C-alpha cells in the first residue's frame, strides 16, 4: 500500500535573502532559493567575508618560511 499523502517538503529561509524556500531534492539550489543567492554566498566565502571566531596563534620559528 502506498502513502496517499506524501510528506510535504520542509520550508526554510534562504540563508542569503531570507525568502521562504523548499528544502527538498526538487530545489537544486537548496538551502538557497536561487542560483543567485548561492553564488553570492560562495563569493562571500571566497573573499573571506565569513570568518570563524578564534584566537590567532603566533607563528613559531618552525612555521616561518624564507
Buried (B, 14 or more C-beta within 10 A) or exposed (E): EEEEEEEEBEEBEBBBEEEEBBEEEEBEBBBBBBEEBBEBBEEEEEEEEEEEEEEEEEEEEEEEEE
